[in-house]
């Protein structure tokens, strides 16, 4: 009984498709729940800045690239997974509405969120992109 093995070309095409679909899904899901994509279910209480869209786009692209590379290599190091997850969550916090985030309000209060967290959101976005870039770089080295 012979098993069918996927050729390298088919595996590469599948990993590109999976990465692209993951990036699109993350873009739509994160954009929808943060109200960067206008919708009737969520209302944003803070203004939207141009860098919110930059962070949303780059977070989804890098996350999709990581998932595609992971599918292609099918092996990874734990620190890559931690960096990718931390980068994706950090990205969500960097472009999400800070006042709408119940966890932040519970931990810091509205005054604390407005005073301390909101000014740090762009820095958090840059850190999350660095983490995601590191994870993509390490995953590409594992190939």
Secondary structure by P-SEA (a helix, b strand, c coil): cbbbbbcaaaaaaaaaaaaaaaaaaaaaaaaaaacccccccccccccccaaaaaaaaaaaaaaaaaaaaaaaaccccaaaaaaaaaaaaaaaaacccccccaaaaaaccaaaaacccccaaaaaaaaaaaaaaaaaaaaaaac
